Amino acid sequence: MKRLAFGAKVLAVVPLTVVLSCGPSGSQLVGKWDGTGPESFHCILDISQNGDNFAIKTENFTPGGSGRCDHFSGIYTMTKEGNLARGAEGVVLSFDKSKNQFSNYQFQEWLYFTKAQ
């Protein structure tokens, strides 16, 4: 009976490890991300890591200073899916590991962020 209980614990840990390994590592997210979208939208997200959290600072390159880039500034946590989410504001940067890019839907438009070179 003791042996059966040990086996069940091992089986419970294996799926959790597989799920957690599907998202990006923190080091993959750190750095500058170049954002583009419609109507000449362009800004840079500068992502740094502090423990389990991520800080995002922005540089706004959108003509007219629409403030759309400032919307992303703040402290984020990584979700179990590997996305970055910011608290009550509901801002989520969805990470697509296969494309190595973030996407965000705001102001009825899709915005895309790729790692700056």
BAPA-866171 format. One record per atom (N, C-alpha, C, O): residue number from 0; residue in three letters; x, y, z. Coordinates in Angstrom, 2 decimals, m for minus. Example, Ala and Ser with C-alpha at 12.3 -4.5 7.8 and 13.67 -1.06 7.14 Angstrom:
2
> 0	ALA	13.19	m5.69	7.80
> 0	ALA	12.30	m4.50	7.80
> 0	ALA	13.20	m3.30	7.80
> 0	ALA	14.24	m3.32	8.46
> 1	SER	12.85	m2.25	7.08
> 1	SER	13.67	m1.06	7.14
> 1	SER	12.90	0.03	7.87
> 1	SER	13.41	1.14	8.04
% end
This chain:
117
> 0	MET	0.83	m1.20	0.00
> 0	MET	0.00	0.00	0.00
> 0	MET	0.87	1.26	0.00
> 0	MET	0.55	2.24	m0.67
> 1	LYS	1.97	1.22	0.76
> 1	LYS	2.87	2.36	0.81
> 1	LYS	3.47	2.64	m0.56
> 1	LYS	3.62	3.80	m0.95
> 2	ARG	3.82	1.59	m1.28
> 2	ARG	4.41	1.73	m2.61
> 2	ARG	3.42	2.38	m3.58
> 2	ARG	3.82	3.20	m4.40
> 3	LEU	2.17	2.04	m3.51
> 3	LEU	1.12	2.60	m4.36
> 3	LEU	0.96	4.11	m4.11
> 3	LEU	0.79	4.87	m5.06
> 4	ALA	1.02	4.52	m2.87
> 4	ALA	0.89	5.95	m2.53
> 4	ALA	2.06	6.74	m3.11
> 4	ALA	1.86	7.85	m3.61
> 5	PHE	3.27	6.20	m3.06
> 5	PHE	4.44	6.88	m3.62
> 5	PHE	4.28	7.04	m5.13
> 5	PHE	4.56	8.11	m5.67
> 6	GLY	3.83	5.99	m5.82
> 6	GLY	3.64	6.03	m7.27
> 6	GLY	2.62	7.08	m7.67
> 6	GLY	2.79	7.76	m8.68
> 7	ALA	1.56	7.22	m6.90
> 7	ALA	0.52	8.22	m7.19
> 7	ALA	1.08	9.62	m7.06
> 7	ALA	0.72	10.50	m7.84
> 8	LYS	1.96	9.85	m6.08
> 8	LYS	2.56	11.17	m5.91
> 8	LYS	3.46	11.51	m7.09
> 8	LYS	3.44	12.64	m7.56
> 9	VAL	4.23	10.55	m7.56
> 9	VAL	5.11	10.77	m8.71
> 9	VAL	4.28	11.09	m9.95
> 9	VAL	4.62	12.01	m10.69
> 10	LEU	3.21	10.36	m10.18
> 10	LEU	2.36	10.61	m11.33
> 10	LEU	1.69	11.98	m11.26
> 10	LEU	1.45	12.59	m12.30
> 11	ALA	1.38	12.47	m10.08
> 11	ALA	0.77	13.79	m9.93
> 11	ALA	1.76	14.90	m10.24
> 11	ALA	1.35	15.95	m10.72
> 12	VAL	3.04	14.69	m9.98
> 12	VAL	4.06	15.72	m10.21
> 12	VAL	4.42	15.82	m11.68
> 12	VAL	4.67	16.93	m12.17
> 13	VAL	4.47	14.73	m12.40
> 13	VAL	4.90	14.72	m13.80
> 13	VAL	4.02	15.61	m14.68
> 13	VAL	4.58	16.44	m15.41
> 14	PRO	2.68	15.51	m14.67
> 14	PRO	1.87	16.41	m15.53
> 14	PRO	2.06	17.88	m15.17
> 14	PRO	2.06	18.72	m16.07
> 15	LEU	2.21	18.21	m13.90
> 15	LEU	2.41	19.59	m13.49
> 15	LEU	3.71	20.13	m14.09
> 15	LEU	3.74	21.27	m14.55
> 16	THR	4.76	19.34	m14.08
> 16	THR	6.03	19.75	m14.65
> 16	THR	5.90	20.00	m16.14
> 16	THR	6.47	20.96	m16.66
> 17	VAL	5.17	19.15	m16.83
> 17	VAL	4.98	19.31	m18.27
> 17	VAL	4.22	20.60	m18.57
> 17	VAL	4.59	21.33	m19.49
> 18	VAL	3.17	20.89	m17.81
> 18	VAL	2.38	22.11	m18.02
> 18	VAL	3.24	23.35	m17.77
> 18	VAL	3.21	24.29	m18.56
> 19	LEU	3.99	23.36	m16.70
> 19	LEU	4.78	24.53	m16.37
> 19	LEU	5.92	24.77	m17.35
> 19	LEU	6.36	25.91	m17.50
> 20	SER	6.40	23.74	m18.01
> 20	SER	7.52	23.92	m18.92
> 20	SER	7.09	24.43	m20.29
> 20	SER	7.95	24.70	m21.12
> 21	CYS	5.79	24.56	m20.55
> 21	CYS	5.31	25.00	m21.85
> 21	CYS	5.47	26.51	m22.07
> 21	CYS	5.60	26.95	m23.21
> 22	GLY	5.46	27.30	m21.02
> 22	GLY	5.58	28.74	m21.15
> 22	GLY	7.01	29.19	m21.33
> 22	GLY	7.93	28.37	m21.23
> 23	PRO	7.22	30.47	m21.59
> 23	PRO	8.57	30.99	m21.76
> 23	PRO	9.29	31.08	m20.42
> 23	PRO	8.65	31.16	m19.37
> 24	SER	10.60	31.08	m20.46
> 24	SER	11.35	31.33	m19.23
> 24	SER	11.41	32.84	m19.03
> 24	SER	11.23	33.60	m19.98
> 25	GLY	11.66	33.26	m17.80
> 25	GLY	11.75	34.69	m17.53
> 25	GLY	12.82	35.37	m18.37
> 25	GLY	12.64	36.50	m18.82
> 26	SER	13.94	34.68	m18.59
> 26	SER	15.04	35.29	m19.36
> 26	SER	14.65	35.51	m20.82
> 26	SER	15.20	36.40	m21.46
> 27	GLN	13.73	34.72	m21.35
> 27	GLN	13.26	34.92	m22.73
> 27	GLN	12.51	36.23	m22.87
> 27	GLN	12.49	36.83	m23.95
> 28	LEU	11.89	36.69	m21.80
> 28	LEU	11.03	37.87	m21.86
> 28	LEU	11.78	39.17	m21.60
> 28	LEU	11.33	40.23	m22.02
> 29	VAL	12.91	39.09	m20.92
> 29	VAL	13.66	40.28	m20.54
> 29	VAL	14.30	40.91	m21.77
> 29	VAL	14.87	40.21	m22.61
> 30	GLY	14.20	42.24	m21.86
> 30	GLY	14.81	42.97	m22.98
> 30	GLY	13.81	43.93	m23.59
> 30	GLY	12.75	44.20	m23.03
> 31	LYS	14.18	44.44	m24.76
> 31	LYS	13.32	45.39	m25.47
> 31	LYS	12.51	44.67	m26.53
> 31	LYS	13.02	43.82	m27.27
> 32	TRP	11.23	45.04	m26.59
> 32	TRP	10.29	44.46	m27.54
> 32	TRP	9.72	45.59	m28.39
> 32	TRP	9.21	46.58	m27.87
> 33	ASP	9.81	45.43	m29.71
> 33	ASP	9.37	46.43	m30.67
> 33	ASP	7.91	46.19	m31.02
> 33	ASP	7.57	45.14	m31.55
> 34	GLY	7.05	47.17	m30.73
> 34	GLY	5.63	47.03	m30.96
> 34	GLY	5.16	47.76	m32.20
> 34	GLY	5.52	48.91	m32.43
> 35	THR	4.35	47.07	m33.02
> 35	THR	3.77	47.68	m34.22
> 35	THR	2.29	47.35	m34.28
> 35	THR	1.81	46.39	m33.67
> 36	GLY	1.58	48.17	m35.01
> 36	GLY	0.15	47.98	m35.18
> 36	GLY	m0.37	48.94	m36.23
> 36	GLY	0.41	49.54	m36.97
> 37	PRO	m1.70	49.08	m36.31
> 37	PRO	m2.29	49.96	m37.32
> 37	PRO	m2.04	51.43	m37.01
> 37	PRO	m1.65	51.80	m35.90
> 38	GLU	m2.27	52.25	m38.02
> 38	GLU	m2.20	53.71	m37.89
> 38	GLU	m0.87	54.19	m37.32
> 38	GLU	m0.83	55.02	m36.42
> 39	SER	0.21	53.67	m37.84
> 39	SER	1.56	54.08	m37.46
> 39	SER	1.88	53.85	m35.99
> 39	SER	2.77	54.50	m35.44
> 40	PHE	1.17	52.93	m35.34
> 40	PHE	1.48	52.59	m33.96
> 40	PHE	2.89	52.02	m33.90
> 40	PHE	3.23	51.13	m34.66
> 41	HIS	3.70	52.55	m32.98
> 41	HIS	5.05	52.03	m32.77
> 41	HIS	5.52	52.41	m31.39
> 41	HIS	5.54	53.60	m31.05
> 42	CYS	5.90	51.44	m30.59
> 42	CYS	6.49	51.73	m29.30
> 42	CYS	7.40	50.57	m28.88
> 42	CYS	7.33	49.48	m29.44
> 43	ILE	8.22	50.83	m27.90
> 43	ILE	9.14	49.84	m27.38
> 43	ILE	8.74	49.52	m25.94
> 43	ILE	8.51	50.42	m25.13
> 44	LEU	8.65	48.22	m25.63
> 44	LEU	8.47	47.78	m24.25
> 44	LEU	9.82	47.33	m23.74
> 44	LEU	10.48	46.50	m24.37
> 45	ASP	10.25	47.86	m22.63
> 45	ASP	11.50	47.45	m22.00
> 45	ASP	11.13	46.62	m20.78
> 45	ASP	10.66	47.16	m19.77
> 46	ILE	11.34	45.29	m20.87
> 46	ILE	10.92	44.36	m19.83
> 46	ILE	12.12	43.93	m18.99
> 46	ILE	13.13	43.48	m19.51
> 47	SER	11.98	44.09	m17.68
> 47	SER	13.00	43.61	m16.74
> 47	SER	12.31	42.70	m15.72
> 47	SER	11.11	42.81	m15.49
> 48	GLN	13.10	41.83	m15.12
> 48	GLN	12.54	40.88	m14.15
> 48	GLN	13.00	41.22	m12.75
> 48	GLN	14.17	41.56	m12.53
> 49	ASN	12.06	41.13	m11.79
> 49	ASN	12.37	41.36	m10.39
> 49	ASN	11.69	40.23	m9.61
> 49	ASN	10.51	40.33	m9.28
> 50	GLY	12.45	39.17	m9.32
> 50	GLY	11.86	38.01	m8.66
> 50	GLY	10.87	37.33	m9.57
> 50	GLY	11.22	36.97	m10.70
> 51	ASP	9.64	37.14	m9.11
> 51	ASP	8.59	36.50	m9.92
> 51	ASP	7.83	37.51	m10.78
> 51	ASP	7.00	37.11	m11.59
> 52	ASN	8.10	38.80	m10.61
> 52	ASN	7.39	39.85	m11.33
> 52	ASN	8.23	40.41	m12.48
> 52	ASN	9.44	40.21	m12.55
> 53	PHE	7.54	41.11	m13.37
> 53	PHE	8.19	41.76	m14.51
> 53	PHE	7.76	43.22	m14.54
> 53	PHE	6.58	43.53	m14.41
> 54	ALA	8.73	44.10	m14.71
> 54	ALA	8.44	45.53	m14.82
> 54	ALA	8.54	45.92	m16.29
> 54	ALA	9.49	45.54	m16.98
> 55	ILE	7.56	46.67	m16.77
> 55	ILE	7.58	47.14	m18.15
> 55	ILE	7.60	48.66	m18.15
> 55	ILE	6.74	49.32	m17.56
> 56	LYS	8.61	49.20	m18.82
> 56	LYS	8.70	50.64	m19.08
> 56	LYS	8.51	50.80	m20.58
> 56	LYS	8.87	49.91	m21.36
> 57	THR	7.96	51.93	m21.00
> 57	THR	7.66	52.11	m22.42
> 57	THR	8.35	53.33	m22.99
> 57	THR	8.64	54.29	m22.29
> 58	GLU	8.59	53.26	m24.30
> 58	GLU	9.05	54.39	m25.09
> 58	GLU	8.01	54.57	m26.18
> 58	GLU	7.73	53.64	m26.93
> 59	ASN	7.43	55.76	m26.27
> 59	ASN	6.33	56.02	m27.19
> 59	ASN	6.85	56.62	m28.48
> 59	ASN	7.47	57.68	m28.49
> 60	PHE	6.59	55.92	m29.59
> 60	PHE	6.96	56.43	m30.90
> 60	PHE	5.76	56.69	m31.78
> 60	PHE	5.90	56.99	m32.97
> 61	THR	4.57	56.57	m31.21
> 61	THR	3.36	56.78	m31.99
> 61	THR	3.18	58.27	m32.27
> 61	THR	3.20	59.08	m31.34
> 62	PRO	3.00	58.65	m33.54
> 62	PRO	2.79	60.06	m33.86
> 62	PRO	1.61	60.63	m33.07
> 62	PRO	0.57	59.99	m32.94
> 63	GLY	1.77	61.82	m32.57
> 63	GLY	0.71	62.48	m31.83
> 63	GLY	0.68	62.10	m30.36
> 63	GLY	m0.16	62.61	m29.62
> 64	GLY	1.58	61.23	m29.92
> 64	GLY	1.65	60.86	m28.50
> 64	GLY	0.33	60.37	m27.95
> 64	GLY	m0.15	60.88	m26.94
> 65	SER	m0.26	59.38	m28.60
> 65	SER	m1.60	58.93	m28.23
> 65	SER	m1.66	58.29	m26.84
> 65	SER	m2.76	58.09	m26.31
> 66	GLY	m0.53	57.96	m26.26
> 66	GLY	m0.53	57.35	m24.94
> 66	GLY	m0.79	55.85	m24.95
> 66	GLY	m0.85	55.22	m23.90
> 67	ARG	m0.94	55.28	m26.13
> 67	ARG	m1.20	53.84	m26.20
> 67	ARG	m0.03	53.03	m25.64
> 67	ARG	m0.23	51.95	m25.10
> 68	CYS	1.18	53.55	m25.75
> 68	CYS	2.34	52.83	m25.20
> 68	CYS	2.35	52.92	m23.68
> 68	CYS	2.66	51.95	m23.00
> 69	ASP	2.00	54.09	m23.14
> 69	ASP	1.99	54.27	m21.69
> 69	ASP	1.05	53.29	m21.00
> 69	ASP	1.24	52.94	m19.83
> 70	HIS	0.06	52.85	m21.72
> 70	HIS	m0.93	51.89	m21.23
> 70	HIS	m0.26	50.60	m20.74
> 70	HIS	m0.81	49.90	m19.89
> 71	PHE	0.92	50.28	m21.28
> 71	PHE	1.60	49.03	m20.93
> 71	PHE	2.55	49.14	m19.75
> 71	PHE	3.01	48.12	m19.24
> 72	SER	2.87	50.35	m19.30
> 72	SER	3.80	50.51	m18.18
> 72	SER	3.21	49.94	m16.90
> 72	SER	2.03	50.14	m16.61
> 73	GLY	4.05	49.23	m16.14
> 73	GLY	3.57	48.70	m14.86
> 73	GLY	4.26	47.40	m14.48
> 73	GLY	5.23	46.97	m15.11
> 74	ILE	3.75	46.79	m13.42
> 74	ILE	4.27	45.54	m12.89
> 74	ILE	3.35	44.39	m13.32
> 74	ILE	2.14	44.47	m13.14
> 75	TYR	3.94	43.35	m13.87
> 75	TYR	3.20	42.20	m14.40
> 75	TYR	3.63	40.92	m13.69
> 75	TYR	4.72	40.83	m13.13
> 76	THR	2.75	39.93	m13.74
> 76	THR	3.10	38.58	m13.30
> 76	THR	2.91	37.64	m14.49
> 76	THR	2.14	37.93	m15.40
> 77	MET	3.62	36.52	m14.46
> 77	MET	3.47	35.54	m15.53
> 77	MET	2.34	34.58	m15.17
> 77	MET	2.31	34.02	m14.07
> 78	THR	1.42	34.39	m16.10
> 78	THR	0.34	33.43	m15.90
> 78	THR	0.84	32.02	m16.15
> 78	THR	1.94	31.84	m16.68
> 79	LYS	0.06	31.03	m15.79
> 79	LYS	0.47	29.64	m16.01
> 79	LYS	0.59	29.33	m17.51
> 79	LYS	1.27	28.37	m17.88
> 80	GLU	m0.05	30.12	m18.36
> 80	GLU	0.05	29.93	m19.81
> 80	GLU	1.28	30.60	m20.40
> 80	GLU	1.57	30.43	m21.59
> 81	GLY	2.01	31.37	m19.59
> 81	GLY	3.20	32.05	m20.08
> 81	GLY	2.95	33.45	m20.60
> 81	GLY	3.81	34.03	m21.26
> 82	ASN	1.78	34.02	m20.31
> 82	ASN	1.45	35.39	m20.68
> 82	ASN	1.82	36.32	m19.54
> 82	ASN	2.02	35.87	m18.41
> 83	LEU	1.92	37.60	m19.82
> 83	LEU	2.14	38.59	m18.77
> 83	LEU	0.83	39.31	m18.51
> 83	LEU	0.17	39.78	m19.44
> 84	ALA	0.44	39.40	m17.24
> 84	ALA	m0.83	40.02	m16.87
> 84	ALA	m0.59	41.06	m15.79
> 84	ALA	0.25	40.89	m14.90
> 85	ARG	m1.35	42.16	m15.87
> 85	ARG	m1.25	43.24	m14.88
> 85	ARG	m2.58	43.41	m14.18
> 85	ARG	m3.53	43.94	m14.75
> 86	GLY	m2.64	42.98	m12.96
> 86	GLY	m3.71	43.14	m11.99
> 86	GLY	m5.07	43.57	m12.46
> 86	GLY	m5.59	43.09	m13.46
> 87	ALA	m5.65	44.49	m11.69
> 87	ALA	m7.04	44.91	m11.86
> 87	ALA	m7.31	45.57	m13.20
> 87	ALA	m8.45	45.59	m13.67
> 88	GLU	m6.27	46.12	m13.83
> 88	GLU	m6.48	46.79	m15.12
> 88	GLU	m6.83	45.80	m16.21
> 88	GLU	m7.40	46.18	m17.24
> 89	GLY	m6.50	44.53	m16.00
> 89	GLY	m6.83	43.51	m16.98
> 89	GLY	m5.97	43.52	m18.23
> 89	GLY	m6.37	42.96	m19.25
> 90	VAL	m4.80	44.14	m18.19
> 90	VAL	m3.91	44.17	m19.34
> 90	VAL	m3.20	42.83	m19.43
> 90	VAL	m2.57	42.39	m18.46
> 91	VAL	m3.30	42.18	m20.58
> 91	VAL	m2.63	40.90	m20.80
> 91	VAL	m1.82	40.99	m22.08
> 91	VAL	m2.33	41.36	m23.13
> 92	LEU	m0.55	40.63	m21.98
> 92	LEU	0.29	40.48	m23.15
> 92	LEU	0.41	38.98	m23.40
> 92	LEU	1.08	38.27	m22.64
> 93	SER	m0.23	38.51	m24.45
> 93	SER	m0.23	37.08	m24.77
> 93	SER	1.05	36.72	m25.49
> 93	SER	1.40	37.35	m26.49
> 94	PHE	1.76	35.70	m24.99
> 94	PHE	3.03	35.31	m25.57
> 94	PHE	2.84	34.08	m26.45
> 94	PHE	2.31	33.06	m26.01
> 95	ASP	3.28	34.19	m27.71
> 95	ASP	3.26	33.08	m28.66
> 95	ASP	4.69	32.58	m28.80
> 95	ASP	5.52	33.18	m29.48
> 96	LYS	4.98	31.47	m28.13
> 96	LYS	6.34	30.95	m28.09
> 96	LYS	6.84	30.56	m29.49
> 96	LYS	8.02	30.74	m29.79
> 97	SER	5.96	30.03	m30.35
> 97	SER	6.38	29.60	m31.69
> 97	SER	6.82	30.77	m32.55
> 97	SER	7.69	30.62	m33.41
> 98	LYS	6.23	31.95	m32.33
> 98	LYS	6.60	33.15	m33.09
> 98	LYS	7.53	34.08	m32.31
> 98	LYS	8.05	35.06	m32.85
> 99	ASN	7.74	33.76	m31.03
> 99	ASN	8.54	34.59	m30.13
> 99	ASN	8.03	36.04	m30.16
> 99	ASN	8.80	36.98	m30.37
> 100	GLN	6.73	36.20	m29.96
> 100	GLN	6.13	37.54	m29.96
> 100	GLN	4.99	37.63	m28.95
> 100	GLN	4.36	36.63	m28.59
> 101	PHE	4.74	38.87	m28.51
> 101	PHE	3.58	39.19	m27.68
> 101	PHE	2.52	39.79	m28.58
> 101	PHE	2.83	40.41	m29.60
> 102	SER	1.27	39.60	m28.20
> 102	SER	0.18	40.31	m28.87
> 102	SER	m0.75	40.86	m27.79
> 102	SER	m0.81	40.35	m26.68
> 103	ASN	m1.46	41.91	m28.16
> 103	ASN	m2.41	42.54	m27.24
> 103	ASN	m3.52	43.15	m28.07
> 103	ASN	m3.27	43.75	m29.12
> 104	TYR	m4.75	43.00	m27.60
> 104	TYR	m5.90	43.60	m28.27
> 104	TYR	m6.37	44.77	m27.43
> 104	TYR	m6.87	44.59	m26.32
> 105	GLN	m6.21	45.96	m27.96
> 105	GLN	m6.69	47.15	m27.25
> 105	GLN	m7.20	48.17	m28.26
> 105	GLN	m6.73	48.21	m29.40
> 106	PHE	m8.13	48.98	m27.84
> 106	PHE	m8.72	50.00	m28.70
> 106	PHE	m9.21	49.40	m30.02
> 106	PHE	m9.11	50.02	m31.07
> 107	GLN	m9.74	48.18	m29.95
> 107	GLN	m10.29	47.46	m31.10
> 107	GLN	m9.25	47.17	m32.18
> 107	GLN	m9.58	47.12	m33.37
> 108	GLU	m7.98	46.99	m31.77
> 108	GLU	m6.90	46.71	m32.72
> 108	GLU	m5.93	45.70	m32.10
> 108	GLU	m5.73	45.69	m30.89
> 109	TRP	m5.33	44.87	m32.95
> 109	TRP	m4.29	43.96	m32.50
> 109	TRP	m2.94	44.66	m32.60
> 109	TRP	m2.62	45.27	m33.62
> 110	LEU	m2.17	44.56	m31.56
> 110	LEU	m0.81	45.11	m31.53
> 110	LEU	0.16	43.94	m31.32
> 110	LEU	m0.13	43.01	m30.56
> 111	TYR	1.30	43.99	m31.99
> 111	TYR	2.26	42.89	m31.93
> 111	TYR	3.63	43.42	m31.49
> 111	TYR	4.06	44.49	m31.91
> 112	PHE	4.29	42.65	m30.65
> 112	PHE	5.60	43.02	m30.12
> 112	PHE	6.59	41.88	m30.37
> 112	PHE	6.38	40.76	m29.92
> 113	THR	7.67	42.20	m31.09
> 113	THR	8.73	41.22	m31.35
> 113	THR	10.01	41.70	m30.69
> 113	THR	10.20	42.90	m30.49
> 114	LYS	10.88	40.76	m30.36
> 114	LYS	12.13	41.09	m29.66
> 114	LYS	12.96	42.03	m30.54
> 114	LYS	13.23	41.71	m31.70
> 115	ALA	13.36	43.17	m29.99
> 115	ALA	14.18	44.13	m30.71
> 115	ALA	15.59	43.57	m30.86
> 115	ALA	16.10	42.89	m29.97
> 116	GLN	16.20	43.85	m31.98
> 116	GLN	17.56	43.34	m32.26
> 116	GLN	18.62	44.20	m31.65
> 116	GLN	19.81	43.90	m31.79
% end
